[in-house]
Amino acid sequence: MNCYPLVWLQKFLVLFCNLSLPYIDFFPQEYLQKFGYLHTPLDSKDVNYPPEKIAEALRVFQKVTNMQISGNLDSATLAMMNRARCGLEDPFIDNSLSYRTRLAIQSAFKLWSEVSPLRFMELQQGRPDIKISFHRKDKSCPVPFDGRGRVLAHADAPESGIVHFDADELWTEGKSQGFSLRIVAAHEIGHALGLAHSQYYSALMGPIYSGYRSDFKLHPDDIQGIQSLYGNKILTSGTPYQPMPAGVRPDPCEASIDAVMLGPSKRTYVFSGQYVWTVSSSSYSSPTVISALWRELPGSLDAAVHSQRTGKSYFLKGEKVWRYTDFKLDSGFPRFLTNIPGNIDSAFYFPKDKRLVFFKGSGYWQWDEIGSTNLNSFPKPISHLFHGVPSSTEAAVAWTDGHLYLFKGRQHWRVNLQRQTVDKDYPQDTASHWMQCDD
């Protein structure tokens, strides 16, 4: 038996014995460097490559030489490396790797575009809405990663659009080893689009990575969540991608409003009967049932308010209150109201005092979530808080433009919170000015 000393890829000296192999007159690591599979200068032979980098380089080499893809330095791979070849680098290596990454990311975006009106386009220049990058456990990101395992990626909610992946992880596609870039990317893109974590383990937006599945599909909770934010995808036949639950879906241009809330991710939610939809400065989304987004929450609400101070959302109906963190019902809720009367007209978060304000009739109650509040001194006349507002309002919201909006019937009033009075030229028609409906 003839034994030939080889230097292993991680530079450990081993004795490799195999009668079937030809004489090897090169180091495998040097081969991968020289022909572009490991991206370092040719004279940097002492680089200690991470195992996953070496395995990835071997997988690419095996793929382009039509071999069984394993990522292992087996006898067949060594034999292929020893065959005669051109001395130039393989120019397709960078393109092959980046193409596979881009294909996984594109597939992740497609999961969302298939069930919503959203359309995504890759930009070669300009300012994108969603920015994707990889980084390691270093100072390249304000929130550094923790190395291999545990935290795989993170993303910021709109309008930031930042999506980061841990470059130390073994990212794969189409196999159970490592972590599926497509699935993890789709999860983080969901956050960048405004979705919170799902309470369902098998949902894409569940907080725990549940592994690669060849037949991976969005969970109904994922679909309901994205459609509640952006509406349904309309097929060429004119019908929604996924039918809405039974019931008469309201027309946002005609529906009466129960409540308006500037909620999680600073999206504006409008509630009417059993349905909710979002509005922006230019349009509104297709209504969906309230319980598809906030499970266990009933319809026909009296009021809804989201606290920017604590991140909690409060929903009031009759004598009860429901409290949610993002879209998950907090433990111990719903519970009966205390010190605040039932059947509230409307509620909003008052940025000036960082308190929640509740309207009923011509009176109001103001509550501090964190500090102590003597509610025995309430109600107080609404006219002592704001001038020119109507009584018995049906909805209220302190909006992103710094104004308070009050809704009643088909009209709304805009209140200047600095002067604490209704602006001139109000009230105005809600459908045309808030829902952006045609006359």
C-alpha positions in Angstrom: 0.0 0.0 0.0 1.3 3.4 -0.9 0.3 6.3 1.3 0.6 9.9 0.3 0.6 12.8 2.8 -2.0 15.4 2.0 -2.9 18.7 3.7 -6.6 18.7 4.6 -8.7 21.7 3.7 -8.6 23.0 7.3 -4.8 22.6 7.2 -4.6 19.5 9.5 -2.0 17.0 8.5 -3.5 13.6 7.8 -2.4 10.4 6.1 -4.6 9.5 3.1 -4.3 5.9 1.8 -6.2 4.6 -1.2 -4.9 2.4 -3.9 -7.6 3.5 -6.4 -6.5 7.1 -6.5 -3.8 8.5 -8.8 -1.0 10.4 -7.4 -2.2 13.8 -6.1 0.4 16.6 -6.8 -1.7 19.5 -5.4 -3.4 20.7 -2.3 -7.3 20.7 -2.6 -7.5 24.0 -0.9 -5.0 25.5 -3.3 -7.0 24.1 -6.2 -10.2 25.7 -4.9 -8.4 29.0 -4.4 -6.6 29.0 -7.7 -9.7 28.4 -9.8 -12.0 30.7 -8.1 -14.0 28.5 -5.7 -12.5 30.0 -2.6 -12.1 33.8 -2.9 -8.7 34.7 -1.4 -5.4 35.8 -3.0 -3.4 32.8 -4.4 -0.6 33.3 -2.0 -2.8 33.2 1.1 -2.5 29.5 1.7 -2.7 29.7 5.4 -6.2 31.1 5.6 -8.3 29.1 8.0 -11.6 28.8 6.1 -14.8 28.0 8.0 -16.0 24.5 7.3 -19.2 25.7 5.8 -17.3 27.9 3.3 -15.2 24.9 2.2 -18.3 22.7 1.9 -20.0 25.3 -0.2 -17.0 25.6 -2.5 -16.9 21.8 -2.9 -20.7 21.7 -3.7 -20.3 24.3 -6.4 -17.3 22.4 -7.9 -19.2 19.2 -7.8 -22.2 20.8 -9.4 -20.3 22.3 -12.4 -18.4 19.0 -12.9 -21.6 17.0 -13.0 -20.8 15.0 -9.9 -22.9 14.0 -6.9 -23.3 17.1 -4.8 -22.2 16.3 -1.2 -19.9 19.1 -0.1 -17.4 16.4 1.0 -13.9 15.9 -0.2 -14.4 12.3 -1.3 -12.2 10.2 -3.6 -14.3 11.0 -6.7 -13.9 14.8 -6.1 -10.1 14.5 -5.6 -9.9 12.5 -8.8 -11.8 15.1 -10.7 -9.5 17.8 -9.4 -6.5 15.8 -10.6 -7.7 15.7 -14.2 -6.2 17.9 -16.9 -7.9 21.3 -17.2 -7.5 24.9 -18.4 -5.3 27.1 -16.2 -7.8 30.1 -16.0 -10.3 30.7 -13.2 -13.8 29.4 -13.8 -15.6 32.7 -14.5 -19.1 31.5 -13.7 -18.4 30.9 -10.0 -19.5 34.3 -8.7 -22.5 34.3 -10.9 -23.5 30.8 -9.9 -23.4 31.6 -6.2 -25.1 35.0 -6.5 -27.7 33.6 -8.8 -28.7 30.9 -6.4 -28.9 33.5 -3.6 -31.0 35.8 -5.7 -33.2 33.0 -6.8 -34.0 32.1 -3.2 -34.8 35.7 -2.3 -36.9 36.1 -5.4 -38.8 32.9 -4.4 -39.3 34.4 -0.9 -40.9 37.6 -2.3 -43.1 35.5 -4.7 -44.7 33.7 -1.7 -46.2 37.1 -0.7 -47.0 38.4 -4.2 -49.0 35.3 -5.0 -51.6 36.0 -2.3 -51.7 39.8 -2.3 -51.6 42.8 -4.7 -47.9 43.4 -3.9 -45.4 43.5 -6.7 -41.7 43.4 -6.2 -38.9 44.4 -8.5 -35.1 44.2 -8.1 -33.3 47.5 -8.5 -29.9 47.9 -9.9 -29.7 51.5 -8.7 -31.8 53.9 -6.7 -33.3 53.6 -3.2 -35.1 50.3 -2.6 -38.0 49.9 -0.1 -36.5 46.7 1.2 -32.7 46.4 1.7 -31.2 42.9 2.1 -27.6 42.2 3.3 -25.5 39.6 5.1 -23.2 40.3 8.0 -21.5 38.5 10.9 -20.9 38.9 14.6 -19.2 42.2 14.2 -19.9 46.0 14.3 -21.3 46.2 10.8 -24.8 46.3 12.3 -26.2 48.0 15.4 -27.7 44.6 16.3 -24.9 42.1 15.9 -25.5 38.4 15.3 -24.5 35.6 17.7 -22.5 33.3 15.4 -23.8 30.0 14.2 -27.2 28.9 15.5 -30.0 30.6 17.4 -30.6 34.0 15.8 -30.7 33.5 12.0 -31.8 36.9 10.7 -33.7 40.0 11.7 -35.7 42.8 10.0 -37.1 46.2 10.8 -40.8 47.0 10.3 -41.9 49.6 7.7 -40.8 52.1 6.7 -37.2 51.0 7.4 -37.3 47.9 5.2 -33.9 46.6 6.5 -33.4 42.8 6.3 -30.2 41.2 7.6 -29.0 37.6 7.5 -26.3 36.0 9.7 -23.5 35.3 7.3 -22.1 32.7 9.7 -25.0 30.3 9.1 -25.1 27.6 6.5 -27.7 28.8 4.1 -29.0 26.2 1.7 -32.0 25.6 -0.5 -33.8 22.4 -1.4 -32.3 20.3 1.4 -32.8 19.7 5.1 -29.2 20.6 6.1 -28.5 24.1 7.2 -31.2 26.7 7.0 -33.4 27.4 4.0 -32.6 30.9 2.7 -35.9 31.0 0.9 -38.0 30.2 4.0 -36.1 32.5 6.4 -36.0 35.3 3.8 -39.8 35.1 3.4 -40.3 35.3 7.1 -38.1 38.4 7.4 -39.7 40.0 4.4 -43.0 39.5 6.1 -41.7 41.6 9.0 -40.4 44.3 6.5 -43.9 44.4 5.1 -45.4 45.0 8.5 -46.4 41.5 9.8 -45.8 40.5 13.4 -45.1 36.9 14.7 -47.9 34.4 14.4 -49.1 32.3 17.3 -49.2 29.2 15.0 -45.9 27.1 15.0 -46.4 25.9 11.4 -47.0 29.4 10.0 -44.2 31.1 8.1 -44.4 34.0 10.6 -44.1 31.7 13.6 -41.0 32.9 15.6 -39.2 29.5 15.6 -37.6 28.1 12.4 -39.5 24.8 11.8 -37.1 23.3 9.1 -37.1 22.9 5.4 -40.2 21.5 3.7 -40.2 20.7 0.0 -43.9 21.4 -0.3 -43.7 24.6 1.8 -46.8 26.9 1.6 -48.0 29.9 3.5 -50.3 29.1 6.4 -53.8 30.6 6.3 -52.7 32.9 9.2 -49.9 34.2 7.0 -52.3 34.8 4.1 -54.9 36.5 6.3 -52.3 38.7 7.9 -50.8 40.0 4.6 -54.2 40.5 3.1 -55.4 42.5 6.1 -52.6 44.9 5.4 -52.6 45.1 1.6 -55.8 43.5 0.4 -56.5 40.4 -1.7 -54.9 39.5 -5.0 -57.3 39.9 -7.8 -57.1 37.2 -10.5 -57.8 37.8 -14.2 -61.3 36.6 -13.6 -61.9 39.5 -11.2 -62.3 37.2 -8.2 -60.1 37.3 -5.1 -57.3 34.8 -4.7 -58.9 33.6 -1.5 -62.6 34.1 -0.8 -63.5 36.2 2.2 -65.4 34.6 5.0 -69.2 34.5 4.8 -71.0 37.8 5.4 -71.5 41.1 3.6 -68.2 42.7 3.1 -68.5 46.5 3.6 -67.6 49.1 1.0 -65.1 51.5 2.7 -66.6 54.3 0.7 -70.1 53.7 2.2 -69.6 51.8 5.5 -70.3 53.3 8.9 -67.2 53.5 11.1 -67.0 51.9 14.5 -63.4 52.7 15.3 -60.1 54.0 13.8 -56.7 53.0 15.3 -53.1 54.0 14.5 -51.9 50.5 15.3 -48.9 48.2 15.1 -46.2 49.2 12.5 -48.0 52.6 12.4 -50.7 51.3 10.1 -54.1 52.9 10.2 -56.9 50.4 10.8 -60.6 51.2 10.2 -63.2 48.9 11.9 -66.8 48.5 10.7 -69.0 45.6 11.9 -67.1 42.3 11.6 -64.5 43.8 9.2 -61.3 45.9 9.3 -59.2 47.5 6.5 -56.2 49.7 6.4 -55.9 53.2 4.9 -53.0 55.3 3.8 -52.7 58.8 2.5 -53.6 57.6 -1.0 -55.7 54.5 -0.8 -57.4 51.8 1.3 -57.1 48.0 1.3 -59.7 45.3 0.9 -61.7 44.6 4.1 -61.1 41.4 6.0 -62.7 39.9 9.1 -61.3 41.3 12.3 -60.8 37.9 13.9 -58.4 36.9 11.1 -56.0 39.5 12.4 -56.8 39.8 16.1 -58.0 36.3 17.1 -60.8 36.1 19.6 -61.7 39.7 19.1 -65.4 40.3 18.3 -66.8 42.7 15.7 -69.0 45.8 16.1 -66.5 47.4 18.5 -67.2 50.5 20.5 -63.6 51.8 20.4 -60.0 50.8 19.5 -56.7 52.5 20.6 -53.0 51.6 20.3 -50.6 53.0 22.8 -47.3 54.2 21.3 -45.9 54.3 24.9 -46.3 50.6 25.7 -47.1 49.0 22.3 -50.4 47.6 23.6 -53.6 47.7 21.6 -56.9 48.1 23.5 -60.4 47.2 22.1 -63.5 48.1 23.9 -67.0 46.7 23.5 -69.9 46.9 26.0 -68.5 46.4 29.5 -65.3 44.6 28.4 -61.8 45.4 27.2 -59.4 43.2 25.1 -55.7 43.9 25.2 -53.2 42.7 22.6 -49.5 42.7 22.1 -49.1 43.1 18.3 -51.8 40.6 17.3 -51.7 38.2 20.2 -54.3 38.5 23.0 -52.6 39.2 26.4 -53.1 36.7 29.2 -56.1 37.5 31.5 -58.1 39.3 28.8 -60.8 40.1 28.0 -61.7 41.6 31.4 -64.4 43.9 32.7 -63.9 47.6 32.7 -63.3 49.3 36.0 -63.7 53.1 36.7 -64.4 53.7 33.0 -68.0 53.2 31.9 -69.1 50.7 29.3 -70.3 51.4 25.8 -67.5 54.0 25.2 -68.0 56.2 22.1 -64.4 56.4 21.0 -60.8 56.4 22.2 -57.3 57.6 21.2 -53.7 57.9 22.4 -52.9 61.5 23.4 -49.2 62.0 22.4 -48.8 65.2 24.5 -49.6 63.5 27.8 -48.8 59.9 26.7 -52.2 58.8 28.0 -55.3 57.1 26.7 -58.4 59.2 26.3 -61.9 57.8 26.2 -64.9 59.8 25.0 -68.6 59.1 25.9 -71.3 61.6 25.2 -69.9 65.0 26.1 -67.4 63.7 28.7 -64.0 62.2 28.7 -61.7 60.0 30.9 -57.9 60.1 30.7 -55.9 57.1 31.9 -52.2 56.6 32.5 -51.1 53.0 31.7 -48.0 53.1 33.8 -48.5 55.7 36.5 -51.4 56.0 38.9 -54.6 57.8 37.7 -57.4 59.0 39.9 -60.3 58.3 37.7 -62.7 59.4 40.4 -62.2 63.0 39.1 -63.6 62.0 35.7 -65.6 62.4 33.6 -64.7 66.0 32.6 -66.3 68.0 29.8 -64.7 67.4 26.4 -65.0 71.1 25.8 -62.3 71.6 28.6 -59.9 69.5 26.5 -60.7 70.6 22.9 -62.8 73.4 21.5 -65.3 72.9 18.7 -65.6 69.1 18.7 -68.9 67.3 18.6 -70.3 65.1 21.3 -70.9 61.4 20.9 -68.2 60.8 18.3 -68.1 57.3 16.8 -64.3 57.0 16.3 -61.1 59.0 17.0 -57.4 58.7 16.2 -54.3 60.8 16.7 -52.7 60.4 13.3 -49.2 60.5 11.8 -49.6 64.1 10.7 -49.8 65.3 14.3 -53.6 66.0 14.2 -56.5 64.4 16.0 -59.3 63.2 13.8 -62.9 62.6 15.2 -65.5 60.8 13.2 -69.3 61.0 13.4 -71.8 59.9 10.7 -70.3 60.6 7.3 -68.1 63.5 8.5 -64.9 64.0 10.4 -63.3 66.9 12.3 -59.5 67.6 12.5 -58.2 69.0 15.8 -54.9 70.9 16.1 -53.4 69.3 19.2 -51.1 72.3 19.8 -54.0 74.8 19.9 -56.5 72.1 21.1 -59.2 73.4 18.7 -60.9 72.2 15.5 -59.2 73.5 12.3 -61.1 75.8 10.0 -63.0 74.3 7.0 -64.1 71.3 9.1 -66.0 69.0 9.3 -65.4 67.4 5.9 -66.7 64.3 4.1 -64.9 61.1 5.4 -65.3 59.0 2.2 -63.7 61.5 -0.1 -61.1 63.0 2.2 -60.1 60.0 4.3 -60.9 56.9 2.2 -59.8 58.6 -1.1 -63.1 57.6 -2.7 -64.3 59.2 -5.9 -67.3 61.5 -5.6 
